[in-house]
């Protein structure tokens, strides 16, 4: 597939720009759906919900976040720049390692160490923060070499 | 693996961005190859060789 040379003139590859657009759209949906659901949860006495509606409602904010993770798989299949793809693969590997280590450590601390259990979605937050941070570190290193 | 990419690029007066656009890759890719941090795949090595009208082994040497 031939692309116009100007596609690579920016800081991001065309696949990265598409990935960023899709991720921002998913985050926008998340930001829109979360507040009303949190509000409903906070006012559960006034608006009591039975199962399975309560469970279904609680899953709505999860869907855009799931889309963000699925978006990574799509991005990797679209990225034609082999070096950038390798860098993103490394980011994913580092983020997965850190998130899984945090999950295991906190799991044992909360089960056996008397620490307070935390919501499982924090594992996803750790993954995203680590992946983004490692991406910035790689960009910074790359600039230093030029 | 060592390579002469930086020298060949400089001989033609191209910046890393110029070379990246000709190869249809990112500037980071060119930079990583030039500094020896990344060895390109065979298809990309062929594209580089074609661009400079040279053989792959004249650009990349076992280091």
N, CA and C atoms of all chains as a GROMACS GRO file, in nm:
protein
  627
    1UNK      N    1   0.085  -0.119   0.000
    1UNK     CA    2   0.000   0.000   0.000
    1UNK      C    3   0.089   0.125   0.000
    2UNK      N    4   0.063   0.217  -0.091
    2UNK     CA    5   0.143   0.338  -0.098
    2UNK      C    6   0.071   0.452  -0.029
    3UNK      N    7   0.146   0.522   0.056
    3UNK     CA    8   0.088   0.635   0.128
    3UNK      C    9   0.157   0.762   0.081
    4UNK      N   10   0.090   0.874   0.088
    4UNK     CA   11   0.157   0.999   0.056
    4UNK      C   12   0.268   1.024   0.156
    5UNK      N   13   0.381   1.080   0.106
    5UNK     CA   14   0.495   1.101   0.195
    5UNK      C   15   0.460   1.190   0.311
    6UNK      N   16   0.369   1.286   0.290
    6UNK     CA   17   0.336   1.379   0.397
    6UNK      C   18   0.267   1.312   0.514
    7UNK      N   19   0.219   1.187   0.497
    7UNK     CA   20   0.155   1.115   0.607
    7UNK      C   21   0.249   1.097   0.724
    8UNK      N   22   0.379   1.095   0.696
    8UNK     CA   23   0.477   1.069   0.801
    8UNK      C   24   0.546   1.196   0.849
    9UNK      N   25   0.497   1.312   0.803
    9UNK     CA   26   0.568   1.434   0.837
    9UNK      C   27   0.537   1.481   0.979
   10UNK      N   28   0.429   1.433   1.036
   10UNK     CA   29   0.392   1.478   1.171
   10UNK      C   30   0.458   1.390   1.276
   11UNK      N   31   0.429   1.422   1.403
   11UNK     CA   32   0.489   1.346   1.513
   11UNK      C   33   0.430   1.207   1.525
   12UNK      N   34   0.315   1.185   1.465
   12UNK     CA   35   0.248   1.055   1.476
   12UNK      C   36   0.232   0.992   1.337
   13UNK      N   37   0.234   0.859   1.334
   13UNK     CA   38   0.208   0.789   1.208
   13UNK      C   39   0.058   0.796   1.181
   14UNK      N   40   0.015   0.772   1.057
   14UNK     CA   41  -0.130   0.775   1.028
   14UNK      C   42  -0.207   0.678   1.118
   15UNK      N   43  -0.152   0.559   1.143
   15UNK     CA   44  -0.221   0.462   1.229
   15UNK      C   45  -0.231   0.515   1.372
   16UNK      N   46  -0.127   0.585   1.419
   16UNK     CA   47  -0.131   0.643   1.554
   16UNK      C   48  -0.237   0.751   1.563
   17UNK      N   49  -0.249   0.832   1.456
   17UNK     CA   50  -0.350   0.938   1.458
   17UNK      C   51  -0.491   0.878   1.464
   18UNK      N   52  -0.512   0.770   1.387
   18UNK     CA   53  -0.644   0.703   1.391
   18UNK      C   54  -0.669   0.644   1.529
   19UNK      N   55  -0.564   0.582   1.586
   19UNK     CA   56  -0.574   0.523   1.720
   19UNK      C   57  -0.608   0.630   1.824
   20UNK      N   58  -0.541   0.745   1.814
   20UNK     CA   59  -0.567   0.854   1.909
   20UNK      C   60  -0.710   0.905   1.896
   21UNK      N   61  -0.757   0.918   1.772
   21UNK     CA   62  -0.895   0.966   1.751
   21UNK      C   63  -0.995   0.868   1.813
   22UNK      N   64  -0.976   0.739   1.789
   22UNK     CA   65  -1.068   0.639   1.843
   22UNK      C   66  -1.063   0.637   1.996
   23UNK      N   67  -0.942   0.649   2.052
   23UNK     CA   68  -0.928   0.649   2.199
   23UNK      C   69  -0.995   0.770   2.261
   24UNK      N   70  -0.976   0.887   2.198
   24UNK     CA   71  -1.039   1.009   2.250
   24UNK      C   72  -1.191   1.000   2.242
   25UNK      N   73  -1.241   0.940   2.134
   25UNK     CA   74  -1.386   0.923   2.120
   25UNK      C   75  -1.439   0.832   2.231
   26UNK      N   76  -1.366   0.724   2.260
   26UNK     CA   77  -1.408   0.632   2.368
   26UNK      C   78  -1.404   0.702   2.503
   27UNK      N   79  -1.300   0.784   2.526
   27UNK     CA   80  -1.290   0.858   2.652
   27UNK      C   81  -1.404   0.960   2.665
   28UNK      N   82  -1.442   1.021   2.552
   28UNK     CA   83  -1.553   1.118   2.554
   28UNK      C   84  -1.684   1.047   2.592
   29UNK      N   85  -1.705   0.929   2.535
   29UNK     CA   86  -1.825   0.852   2.569
   29UNK      C   87  -1.823   0.817   2.718
   30UNK      N   88  -1.705   0.776   2.766
   30UNK     CA   89  -1.690   0.742   2.909
   30UNK      C   90  -1.724   0.862   2.997
   31UNK      N   91  -1.670   0.978   2.958
   31UNK     CA   92  -1.695   1.100   3.038
   31UNK      C   93  -1.843   1.138   3.034
   32UNK      N   94  -1.913   1.104   2.927
   32UNK     CA   95  -2.055   1.137   2.917
   32UNK      C   96  -2.143   1.041   2.999
   33UNK      N   97  -2.109   0.913   2.997
   33UNK     CA   98  -2.198   0.815   3.060
   33UNK      C   99  -2.172   0.798   3.210
   34UNK      N  100  -2.048   0.829   3.254
   34UNK     CA  101  -2.016   0.802   3.394
   34UNK      C  102  -2.095   0.888   3.495
   35UNK      N  103  -2.099   1.021   3.476
   35UNK     CA  104  -2.167   1.104   3.577
   35UNK      C  105  -2.313   1.063   3.605
   36UNK      N  106  -2.398   1.041   3.502
   36UNK     CA  107  -2.537   1.003   3.536
   36UNK      C  108  -2.547   0.869   3.609
   37UNK      N  109  -2.456   0.778   3.578
   37UNK     CA  110  -2.462   0.647   3.645
   37UNK      C  111  -2.414   0.658   3.789
   38UNK      N  112  -2.312   0.738   3.810
   38UNK     CA  113  -2.264   0.762   3.948
   38UNK      C  114  -2.374   0.833   4.028
   39UNK      N  115  -2.441   0.927   3.962
   39UNK     CA  116  -2.550   1.001   4.028
   39UNK      C  117  -2.663   0.905   4.068
   40UNK      N  118  -2.699   0.815   3.975
   40UNK     CA  119  -2.804   0.716   4.005
   40UNK      C  120  -2.764   0.628   4.122
   41UNK      N  121  -2.635   0.589   4.123
   41UNK     CA  122  -2.584   0.504   4.231
   41UNK      C  123  -2.590   0.578   4.365
   42UNK      N  124  -2.556   0.708   4.360
   42UNK     CA  125  -2.556   0.789   4.482
   42UNK      C  126  -2.698   0.814   4.534
   43UNK      N  127  -2.796   0.810   4.442
   43UNK     CA  128  -2.935   0.833   4.480
   43UNK      C  129  -3.016   0.703   4.471
   44UNK      N  130  -2.952   0.594   4.511
   44UNK     CA  131  -3.015   0.462   4.500
   44UNK      C  132  -3.143   0.452   4.583
   45UNK      N  133  -3.149   0.532   4.691
   45UNK     CA  134  -3.269   0.527   4.775
   45UNK      C  135  -3.391   0.584   4.701
   46UNK      N  136  -3.366   0.693   4.628
   46UNK     CA  137  -3.476   0.758   4.555
   46UNK      C  138  -3.513   0.681   4.429
   47UNK      N  139  -3.411   0.618   4.368
   47UNK     CA  140  -3.436   0.544   4.242
   47UNK      C  141  -3.383   0.400   4.256
   48UNK      N  142  -3.451   0.318   4.335
   48UNK     CA  143  -3.401   0.181   4.356
   48UNK      C  144  -3.409   0.100   4.227
   49UNK      N  145  -3.304   0.024   4.200
   49UNK     CA  146  -3.297  -0.060   4.080
   49UNK      C  147  -3.281  -0.205   4.122
   50UNK      N  148  -3.351  -0.292   4.054
   50UNK     CA  149  -3.340  -0.437   4.082
   50UNK      C  150  -3.239  -0.497   3.984
   51UNK      N  151  -3.192  -0.617   4.018
   51UNK     CA  152  -3.112  -0.694   3.922
   51UNK      C  153  -3.205  -0.748   3.813
   52UNK      N  154  -3.168  -0.763   3.688
   52UNK     CA  155  -3.031  -0.743   3.638
   52UNK      C  156  -3.003  -0.601   3.593
   53UNK      N  157  -3.098  -0.507   3.611
   53UNK     CA  158  -3.080  -0.370   3.561
   53UNK      C  159  -2.963  -0.300   3.629
   54UNK      N  160  -2.948  -0.328   3.758
   54UNK     CA  161  -2.838  -0.265   3.833
   54UNK      C  162  -2.703  -0.308   3.774
   55UNK      N  163  -2.690  -0.439   3.747
   55UNK     CA  164  -2.565  -0.491   3.690
   55UNK      C  165  -2.542  -0.436   3.550
   56UNK      N  166  -2.648  -0.433   3.470
   56UNK     CA  167  -2.634  -0.383   3.332
   56UNK      C  168  -2.595  -0.236   3.331
   57UNK      N  169  -2.658  -0.159   3.419
   57UNK     CA  170  -2.627  -0.016   3.428
   57UNK      C  171  -2.481   0.007   3.471
   58UNK      N  172  -2.436  -0.076   3.565
   58UNK     CA  173  -2.299  -0.059   3.615
   58UNK      C  174  -2.196  -0.095   3.508
   59UNK      N  175  -2.237  -0.174   3.408
   59UNK     CA  176  -2.142  -0.213   3.303
   59UNK      C  177  -2.130  -0.109   3.192
   60UNK      N  178  -2.224  -0.016   3.186
   60UNK     CA  179  -2.221   0.083   3.077
   60UNK      C  180  -2.089   0.162   3.073
   61UNK      N  181  -2.039   0.214   3.188
   61UNK     CA  182  -1.910   0.288   3.180
   61UNK      C  183  -1.793   0.197   3.144
   62UNK      N  184  -1.809   0.066   3.164
   62UNK     CA  185  -1.698  -0.025   3.131
   62UNK      C  186  -1.681  -0.040   2.980
   63UNK      N  187  -1.790  -0.024   2.905
   63UNK     CA  188  -1.784  -0.050   2.761
   63UNK      C  189  -1.686   0.041   2.686
   64UNK      N  190  -1.690   0.175   2.707
   64UNK     CA  191  -1.590   0.258   2.636
   64UNK      C  192  -1.447   0.227   2.678
   65UNK      N  193  -1.427   0.185   2.803
   65UNK     CA  194  -1.291   0.150   2.847
   65UNK      C  195  -1.245   0.021   2.780
   66UNK      N  196  -1.338  -0.074   2.765
   66UNK     CA  197  -1.306  -0.198   2.693
   66UNK      C  198  -1.270  -0.164   2.548
   67UNK      N  199  -1.342  -0.066   2.493
   67UNK     CA  200  -1.314  -0.024   2.355
   67UNK      C  201  -1.171   0.029   2.342
   68UNK      N  202  -1.123   0.097   2.446
   68UNK     CA  203  -0.986   0.150   2.444
   68UNK      C  204  -0.885   0.036   2.434
   69UNK      N  205  -0.911  -0.072   2.508
   69UNK     CA  206  -0.816  -0.186   2.505
   69UNK      C  207  -0.825  -0.258   2.371
   70UNK      N  208  -0.947  -0.276   2.320
   70UNK     CA  209  -0.963  -0.342   2.189
   70UNK      C  210  -0.898  -0.257   2.079
   71UNK      N  211  -0.900  -0.126   2.100
   71UNK     CA  212  -0.841  -0.032   2.005
   71UNK      C  213  -0.691  -0.057   1.987
   72UNK      N  214  -0.625  -0.104   2.093
   72UNK     CA  215  -0.481  -0.134   2.083
   72UNK      C  216  -0.457  -0.248   1.984
   73UNK      N  217  -0.544  -0.351   1.989
   73UNK     CA  218  -0.530  -0.464   1.897
   73UNK      C  219  -0.548  -0.416   1.753
   74UNK      N  220  -0.648  -0.329   1.734
   74UNK     CA  221  -0.673  -0.275   1.600
   74UNK      C  222  -0.554  -0.191   1.553
   75UNK      N  223  -0.502  -0.109   1.645
   75UNK     CA  224  -0.388  -0.025   1.610
   75UNK      C  225  -0.268  -0.110   1.565
   76UNK      N  226  -0.239  -0.215   1.641
   76UNK     CA  227  -0.123  -0.298   1.608
   76UNK      C  228  -0.138  -0.364   1.471
   77UNK      N  229  -0.261  -0.396   1.434
   77UNK     CA  230  -0.283  -0.456   1.302
   77UNK      C  231  -0.275  -0.351   1.191
   78UNK      N  232  -0.296  -0.223   1.227
   78UNK     CA  233  -0.294  -0.117   1.125
   78UNK      C  234  -0.156  -0.052   1.108
   79UNK      N  235  -0.074  -0.058   1.213
   79UNK     CA  236   0.053   0.015   1.210
   79UNK      C  237   0.149  -0.048   1.108
   80UNK      N  238   0.187   0.029   1.008
   80UNK     CA  239   0.277  -0.024   0.905
   80UNK      C  240   0.424   0.011   0.932
   81UNK      N  241   0.447   0.100   1.028
   81UNK     CA  242   0.585   0.135   1.065
   81UNK      C  243   0.635   0.032   1.166
   82UNK      N  244   0.726  -0.054   1.120
   82UNK     CA  245   0.766  -0.168   1.204
   82UNK      C  246   0.836  -0.127   1.333
   83UNK      N  247   0.914  -0.019   1.330
   83UNK     CA  248   0.984   0.025   1.451
   83UNK      C  249   0.886   0.080   1.554
   84UNK      N  250   0.793   0.163   1.507
   84UNK     CA  251   0.692   0.220   1.597
   84UNK      C  252   0.607   0.108   1.657
   85UNK      N  253   0.572   0.009   1.572
   85UNK     CA  254   0.494  -0.105   1.622
   85UNK      C  255   0.570  -0.179   1.732
   86UNK      N  256   0.701  -0.196   1.712
   86UNK     CA  257   0.783  -0.261   1.814
   86UNK      C  258   0.784  -0.181   1.944
   87UNK      N  259   0.793  -0.048   1.931
   87UNK     CA  260   0.794   0.037   2.050
   87UNK      C  261   0.662   0.024   2.127
   88UNK      N  262   0.550   0.022   2.053
   88UNK     CA  263   0.420   0.009   2.120
   88UNK      C  264   0.406  -0.129   2.184
   89UNK      N  265   0.459  -0.230   2.116
   89UNK     CA  266   0.456  -0.365   2.175
   89UNK      C  267   0.533  -0.366   2.308
   90UNK      N  268   0.646  -0.295   2.311
   90UNK     CA  269   0.724  -0.286   2.436
   90UNK      C  270   0.646  -0.212   2.544
   91UNK      N  271   0.577  -0.103   2.502
   91UNK     CA  272   0.494  -0.030   2.600
   91UNK      C  273   0.389  -0.122   2.660
   92UNK      N  274   0.326  -0.201   2.574
   92UNK     CA  275   0.220  -0.292   2.621
   92UNK      C  276   0.280  -0.398   2.714
   93UNK      N  277   0.398  -0.447   2.679
   93UNK     CA  278   0.464  -0.548   2.763
   93UNK      C  279   0.499  -0.491   2.900
   94UNK      N  280   0.557  -0.370   2.900
   94UNK     CA  281   0.594  -0.306   3.028
   94UNK      C  282   0.469  -0.280   3.111
   95UNK      N  283   0.364  -0.225   3.046
   95UNK     CA  284   0.241  -0.192   3.118
   95UNK      C  285   0.175  -0.318   3.175
   96UNK      N  286   0.174  -0.425   3.098
   96UNK     CA  287   0.113  -0.550   3.145
   96UNK      C  288   0.191  -0.606   3.263
   97UNK      N  289   0.324  -0.602   3.253
   97UNK     CA  290   0.408  -0.653   3.362
   97UNK      C  291   0.383  -0.573   3.490
   98UNK      N  292   0.385  -0.439   3.479
   98UNK     CA  293   0.366  -0.354   3.598
   98UNK      C  294   0.226  -0.375   3.656
   99UNK      N  295   0.123  -0.376   3.569
   99UNK     CA  296  -0.015  -0.390   3.617
   99UNK      C  297  -0.037  -0.526   3.685
  100UNK      N  298   0.017  -0.631   3.624
  100UNK     CA  299   0.000  -0.765   3.683
  100UNK      C  300   0.076  -0.778   3.816
  101UNK      N  301   0.196  -0.719   3.822
  101UNK     CA  302   0.273  -0.722   3.947
  101UNK      C  303   0.196  -0.648   4.057
  102UNK      N  304   0.142  -0.530   4.022
  102UNK     CA  305   0.065  -0.452   4.121
  102UNK      C  306  -0.056  -0.532   4.167
  103UNK      N  307  -0.125  -0.600   4.072
  103UNK     CA  308  -0.245  -0.677   4.107
  103UNK      C  309  -0.210  -0.791   4.202
  104UNK      N  310  -0.100  -0.861   4.173
  104UNK     CA  311  -0.061  -0.974   4.257
  104UNK      C  312  -0.018  -0.925   4.396
  105UNK      N  313   0.066  -0.819   4.397
  105UNK     CA  314   0.115  -0.768   4.526
  105UNK      C  315  -0.001  -0.720   4.613
  106UNK      N  316  -0.092  -0.638   4.552
  106UNK     CA  317  -0.204  -0.586   4.632
  106UNK      C  318  -0.302  -0.697   4.668
  107UNK      N  319  -0.313  -0.797   4.583
  107UNK     CA  320  -0.400  -0.911   4.614
  107UNK      C  321  -0.355  -0.982   4.741
  108UNK      N  322  -0.225  -1.008   4.750
  108UNK     CA  323  -0.174  -1.076   4.869
  108UNK      C  324  -0.177  -0.984   4.991
  109UNK      N  325  -0.148  -0.855   4.968
  109UNK     CA  326  -0.151  -0.760   5.080
  109UNK      C  327  -0.292  -0.749   5.139
  110UNK      N  328  -0.393  -0.750   5.052
  110UNK     CA  329  -0.530  -0.735   5.101
  110UNK      C  330  -0.584  -0.866   5.160
  111UNK      N  331  -0.541  -0.979   5.104
  111UNK     CA  332  -0.589  -1.108   5.155
  111UNK      C  333  -0.518  -1.147   5.284
  112UNK      N  334  -0.387  -1.128   5.286
  112UNK     CA  335  -0.307  -1.179   5.398
  112UNK      C  336  -0.241  -1.069   5.480
  113UNK      N  337  -0.227  -0.950   5.423
  113UNK     CA  338  -0.149  -0.847   5.490
  113UNK      C  339  -0.231  -0.741   5.561
  114UNK      N  340  -0.361  -0.760   5.563
  114UNK     CA  341  -0.445  -0.667   5.636
  114UNK      C  342  -0.470  -0.534   5.566
  115UNK      N  343  -0.432  -0.525   5.438
  115UNK     CA  344  -0.456  -0.400   5.365
  115UNK      C  345  -0.599  -0.399   5.311
  116UNK      N  346  -0.647  -0.276   5.283
  116UNK     CA  347  -0.784  -0.260   5.233
  116UNK      C  348  -0.793  -0.306   5.087
  117UNK      N  349  -0.893  -0.389   5.052
  117UNK     CA  350  -0.909  -0.426   4.911
  117UNK      C  351  -0.946  -0.303   4.827
  118UNK      N  352  -0.901  -0.301   4.702
  118UNK     CA  353  -0.937  -0.190   4.613
  118UNK      C  354  -1.010  -0.246   4.492
  119UNK      N  355  -1.083  -0.158   4.423
  119UNK     CA  356  -1.162  -0.202   4.306
  119UNK      C  357  -1.068  -0.255   4.197
  120UNK      N  358  -1.113  -0.362   4.130
  120UNK     CA  359  -1.029  -0.426   4.028
  120UNK      C  360  -0.996  -0.335   3.911
  121UNK      N  361  -1.083  -0.235   3.884
  121UNK     CA  362  -1.056  -0.151   3.767
  121UNK      C  363  -0.930  -0.067   3.782
  122UNK      N  364  -0.877  -0.060   3.904
  122UNK     CA  365  -0.751   0.014   3.923
  122UNK      C  366  -0.636  -0.054   3.848
  123UNK      N  367  -0.651  -0.185   3.824
  123UNK     CA  368  -0.548  -0.255   3.745
  123UNK      C  369  -0.541  -0.194   3.605
  124UNK      N  370  -0.659  -0.167   3.548
  124UNK     CA  371  -0.665  -0.105   3.415
  124UNK      C  372  -0.605   0.036   3.418
  125UNK      N  373  -0.632   0.109   3.527
  125UNK     CA  374  -0.577   0.244   3.540
  125UNK      C  375  -0.424   0.239   3.544
  126UNK      N  376  -0.371   0.145   3.623
  126UNK     CA  377  -0.224   0.129   3.632
  126UNK      C  378  -0.168   0.095   3.494
  127UNK      N  379  -0.238   0.008   3.421
  127UNK     CA  380  -0.192  -0.033   3.286
  127UNK      C  381  -0.185   0.088   3.193
  128UNK      N  382  -0.292   0.167   3.191
  128UNK     CA  383  -0.297   0.281   3.099
  128UNK      C  384  -0.192   0.385   3.135
  129UNK      N  385  -0.179   0.414   3.265
  129UNK     CA  386  -0.080   0.515   3.309
  129UNK      C  387   0.061   0.468   3.275
  130UNK      N  388   0.090   0.340   3.300
  130UNK     CA  389   0.225   0.287   3.272
  130UNK      C  390   0.252   0.288   3.122
  131UNK      N  391   0.154   0.246   3.044
  131UNK     CA  392   0.172   0.242   2.898
  131UNK      C  393   0.200   0.382   2.843
  132UNK      N  394   0.122   0.480   2.891
  132UNK     CA  395   0.139   0.618   2.843
  132UNK      C  396   0.274   0.673   2.888
  133UNK      N  397   0.309   0.649   3.014
  133UNK     CA  398   0.435   0.701   3.067
  133UNK      C  399   0.554   0.641   2.992
  134UNK      N  400   0.550   0.511   2.968
  134UNK     CA  401   0.660   0.447   2.897
  134UNK      C  402   0.670   0.499   2.754
  135UNK      N  403   0.556   0.529   2.693
  135UNK     CA  404   0.555   0.588   2.559
  135UNK      C  405   0.625   0.724   2.559
  136UNK      N  406   0.599   0.804   2.662
  136UNK     CA  407   0.664   0.935   2.673
  136UNK      C  408   0.814   0.919   2.693
  137UNK      N  409   0.852   0.822   2.776
  137UNK     CA  410   0.995   0.797   2.801
  137UNK      C  411   1.064   0.759   2.670
  138UNK      N  412   0.999   0.674   2.591
  138UNK     CA  413   1.057   0.632   2.463
  138UNK      C  414   1.072   0.750   2.367
  139UNK      N  415   0.970   0.837   2.363
  139UNK     CA  416   0.977   0.954   2.276
  139UNK      C  417   1.091   1.047   2.319
  140UNK      N  418   1.104   1.066   2.451
  140UNK     CA  419   1.208   1.153   2.505
  140UNK      C  420   1.346   1.097   2.470
  141UNK      N  421   1.362   0.965   2.485
  141UNK     CA  422   1.490   0.900   2.453
  141UNK      C  423   1.522   0.915   2.304
  142UNK      N  424   1.418   0.899   2.221
  142UNK     CA  425   1.436   0.908   2.076
  142UNK      C  426   1.482   1.047   2.036
  143UNK      N  427   1.427   1.148   2.101
  143UNK     CA  428   1.466   1.286   2.071
  143UNK      C  429   1.612   1.310   2.106
  144UNK      N  430   1.653   1.249   2.217
  144UNK     CA  431   1.790   1.268   2.265
  144UNK      C  432   1.894   1.211   2.171
  145UNK      N  433   1.853   1.114   2.088
  145UNK     CA  434   1.948   1.048   1.997
  145UNK      C  435   1.968   1.123   1.866
  146UNK      N  436   1.873   1.210   1.832
  146UNK     CA  437   1.879   1.268   1.696
  146UNK      C  438   1.982   1.379   1.686
  147UNK      N  439   2.439  -0.481   1.428
  147UNK     CA  440   2.468  -0.460   1.286
  147UNK      C  441   2.503  -0.313   1.262
  148UNK      N  442   2.611  -0.290   1.186
  148UNK     CA  443   2.650  -0.153   1.153
  148UNK      C  444   2.586  -0.114   1.019
  149UNK      N  445   2.571   0.016   0.999
  149UNK     CA  446   2.518   0.059   0.869
  149UNK      C  447   2.572   0.196   0.831
  150UNK      N  448   2.563   0.228   0.702
  150UNK     CA  449   2.617   0.354   0.649
  150UNK      C  450   2.505   0.452   0.618
  151UNK      N  451   2.391   0.431   0.680
  151UNK     CA  452   2.273   0.511   0.646
  151UNK      C  453   2.295   0.661   0.666
  152UNK      N  454   2.357   0.695   0.780
  152UNK     CA  455   2.377   0.836   0.812
  152UNK      C  456   2.468   0.903   0.708
  153UNK      N  457   2.573   0.832   0.669
  153UNK     CA  458   2.668   0.886   0.570
  153UNK      C  459   2.599   0.901   0.434
  154UNK      N  460   2.526   0.798   0.393
  154UNK     CA  461   2.459   0.802   0.263
  154UNK      C  462   2.355   0.913   0.259
  155UNK      N  463   2.286   0.929   0.372
  155UNK     CA  464   2.186   1.036   0.380
  155UNK      C  465   2.253   1.172   0.372
  156UNK      N  466   2.363   1.188   0.445
  156UNK     CA  467   2.434   1.317   0.446
  156UNK      C  468   2.489   1.350   0.308
  157UNK      N  469   2.536   1.247   0.236
  157UNK     CA  470   2.590   1.269   0.100
  157UNK      C  471   2.485   1.330   0.007
  158UNK      N  472   2.361   1.295   0.032
  158UNK     CA  473   2.253   1.346  -0.053
  158UNK      C  474   2.190   1.473   0.004
  159UNK      N  475   2.237   1.514   0.119
  159UNK     CA  476   2.185   1.636   0.180
  159UNK      C  477   2.044   1.621   0.235
  160UNK      N  478   2.009   1.499   0.272
  160UNK     CA  479   1.874   1.474   0.326
  160UNK      C  480   1.875   1.479   0.478
  161UNK      N  481   1.770   1.531   0.533
  161UNK     CA  482   1.751   1.522   0.678
  161UNK      C  483   1.691   1.385   0.711
  162UNK      N  484   1.686   1.352   0.839
  162UNK     CA  485   1.620   1.227   0.880
  162UNK      C  486   1.475   1.225   0.834
  163UNK      N  487   1.411   1.344   0.844
  163UNK     CA  488   1.270   1.353   0.803
  163UNK      C  489   1.255   1.329   0.652
  164UNK      N  490   1.350   1.384   0.574
  164UNK     CA  491   1.346   1.362   0.428
  164UNK      C  492   1.354   1.212   0.397
  165UNK      N  493   1.450   1.146   0.461
  165UNK     CA  494   1.468   1.002   0.436
  165UNK      C  495   1.345   0.924   0.482
  166UNK      N  496   1.291   0.964   0.597
  166UNK     CA  497   1.173   0.895   0.650
  166UNK      C  498   1.056   0.905   0.551
  167UNK      N  499   1.038   1.021   0.494
  167UNK     CA  500   0.928   1.039   0.398
  167UNK      C  501   0.950   0.957   0.271
  168UNK      N  502   1.076   0.948   0.228
  168UNK     CA  503   1.106   0.868   0.108
  168UNK      C  504   1.084   0.718   0.135
  169UNK      N  505   1.109   0.676   0.258
  169UNK     CA  506   1.093   0.534   0.293
  169UNK      C  507   0.953   0.502   0.345
  170UNK      N  508   0.872   0.607   0.364
  170UNK     CA  509   0.737   0.593   0.420
  170UNK      C  510   0.740   0.529   0.558
  171UNK      N  511   0.834   0.577   0.640
  171UNK     CA  512   0.839   0.537   0.781
  171UNK      C  513   0.850   0.664   0.864
  172UNK      N  514   0.851   0.649   0.996
  172UNK     CA  515   0.861   0.766   1.084
  172UNK      C  516   1.008   0.809   1.096
  173UNK      N  517   1.026   0.934   1.138
  173UNK     CA  518   1.162   0.982   1.162
  173UNK      C  519   1.230   0.904   1.273
  174UNK      N  520   1.148   0.863   1.373
  174UNK     CA  521   1.204   0.782   1.482
  174UNK      C  522   1.265   0.653   1.430
  175UNK      N  523   1.201   0.595   1.326
  175UNK     CA  524   1.252   0.470   1.268
  175UNK      C  525   1.390   0.492   1.206
  176UNK      N  526   1.401   0.601   1.128
  176UNK     CA  527   1.528   0.633   1.064
  176UNK      C  528   1.635   0.655   1.170
  177UNK      N  529   1.598   0.731   1.272
  177UNK     CA  530   1.692   0.760   1.380
  177UNK      C  531   1.738   0.631   1.450
  178UNK      N  532   1.643   0.541   1.477
  178UNK     CA  533   1.676   0.416   1.546
  178UNK      C  534   1.767   0.328   1.461
  179UNK      N  535   1.744   0.327   1.330
  179UNK     CA  536   1.829   0.246   1.240
  179UNK      C  537   1.969   0.307   1.233
  180UNK      N  538   1.974   0.439   1.216
  180UNK     CA  539   2.105   0.507   1.204
  180UNK      C  540   2.191   0.487   1.329
  181UNK      N  541   2.128   0.493   1.444
  181UNK     CA  542   2.204   0.483   1.569
  181UNK      C  543   2.227   0.337   1.610
  182UNK      N  544   2.181   0.244   1.528
  182UNK     CA  545   2.205   0.102   1.555
  182UNK      C  546   2.117   0.044   1.663
  183UNK      N  547   2.013   0.119   1.702
  183UNK     CA  548   1.923   0.068   1.806
  183UNK      C  549   1.824  -0.031   1.750
  184UNK      N  550   1.804  -0.025   1.620
  184UNK     CA  551   1.705  -0.113   1.558
  184UNK      C  552   1.757  -0.161   1.422
  185UNK      N  553   1.749  -0.292   1.402
  185UNK     CA  554   1.785  -0.350   1.272
  185UNK      C  555   1.657  -0.368   1.191
  186UNK      N  556   1.653  -0.309   1.072
  186UNK     CA  557   1.527  -0.316   0.994
  186UNK      C  558   1.499  -0.457   0.946
  187UNK      N  559   1.371  -0.481   0.918
  187UNK     CA  560   1.330  -0.609   0.860
  187UNK      C  561   1.388  -0.619   0.718
  188UNK      N  562   1.385  -0.737   0.663
  188UNK     CA  563   1.437  -0.755   0.528
  188UNK      C  564   1.361  -0.670   0.425
  189UNK      N  565   1.226  -0.665   0.430
  189UNK     CA  566   1.156  -0.577   0.334
  189UNK      C  567   1.199  -0.430   0.344
  190UNK      N  568   1.217  -0.379   0.467
  190UNK     CA  569   1.259  -0.240   0.482
  190UNK      C  570   1.403  -0.222   0.436
  191UNK      N  571   1.488  -0.320   0.464
  191UNK     CA  572   1.627  -0.312   0.418
  191UNK      C  573   1.632  -0.308   0.266
  192UNK      N  574   1.546  -0.384   0.200
  192UNK     CA  575   1.539  -0.381   0.053
  192UNK      C  576   1.495  -0.244   0.004
  193UNK      N  577   1.396  -0.184   0.074
  193UNK     CA  578   1.349  -0.051   0.035
  193UNK      C  579   1.461   0.052   0.048
  194UNK      N  580   1.538   0.040   0.156
  194UNK     CA  581   1.650   0.133   0.177
  194UNK      C  582   1.753   0.115   0.066
  195UNK      N  583   1.784  -0.011   0.036
  195UNK     CA  584   1.883  -0.039  -0.069
  195UNK      C  585   1.836   0.014  -0.204
  196UNK      N  586   1.709  -0.006  -0.234
  196UNK     CA  587   1.654   0.043  -0.362
  196UNK      C  588   1.662   0.195  -0.370
  197UNK      N  589   1.629   0.260  -0.257
  197UNK     CA  590   1.631   0.407  -0.255
  197UNK      C  591   1.770   0.460  -0.286
  198UNK      N  592   1.873   0.397  -0.230
  198UNK     CA  593   2.009   0.443  -0.252
  198UNK      C  594   2.074   0.376  -0.373
  199UNK      N  595   1.998   0.291  -0.440
  199UNK     CA  596   2.047   0.219  -0.558
  199UNK      C  597   2.176   0.143  -0.526
  200UNK      N  598   2.170   0.070  -0.415
  200UNK     CA  599   2.286  -0.007  -0.371
  200UNK      C  600   2.240  -0.146  -0.328
  201UNK      N  601   2.335  -0.233  -0.301
  201UNK     CA  602   2.301  -0.365  -0.247
  201UNK      C  603   2.288  -0.353  -0.096
  202UNK      N  604   2.208  -0.442  -0.038
  202UNK     CA  605   2.186  -0.437   0.108
  202UNK      C  606   2.319  -0.447   0.182
  203UNK      N  607   2.405  -0.539   0.135
  203UNK     CA  608   2.531  -0.562   0.207
  203UNK      C  609   2.629  -0.444   0.194
  204UNK      N  610   2.602  -0.353   0.099
  204UNK     CA  611   2.686  -0.232   0.089
  204UNK      C  612   2.641  -0.126   0.189
  205UNK      N  613   2.522  -0.142   0.242
  205UNK     CA  614   2.471  -0.046   0.341
  205UNK      C  615   2.481  -0.103   0.482
  206UNK      N  616   2.446  -0.230   0.495
  206UNK     CA  617   2.446  -0.294   0.628
  206UNK      C  618   2.559  -0.397   0.635
  207UNK      N  619   2.637  -0.387   0.741
  207UNK     CA  620   2.744  -0.484   0.762
  207UNK      C  621   2.730  -0.547   0.900
  208UNK      N  622   2.770  -0.673   0.906
  208UNK     CA  623   2.768  -0.743   1.034
  208UNK      C  624   2.863  -0.671   1.130
  209UNK      N  625   2.811  -0.634   1.248
  209UNK     CA  626   2.896  -0.558   1.339
  209UNK      C  627   2.936  -0.622   1.458
   0.00000   0.00000   0.00000
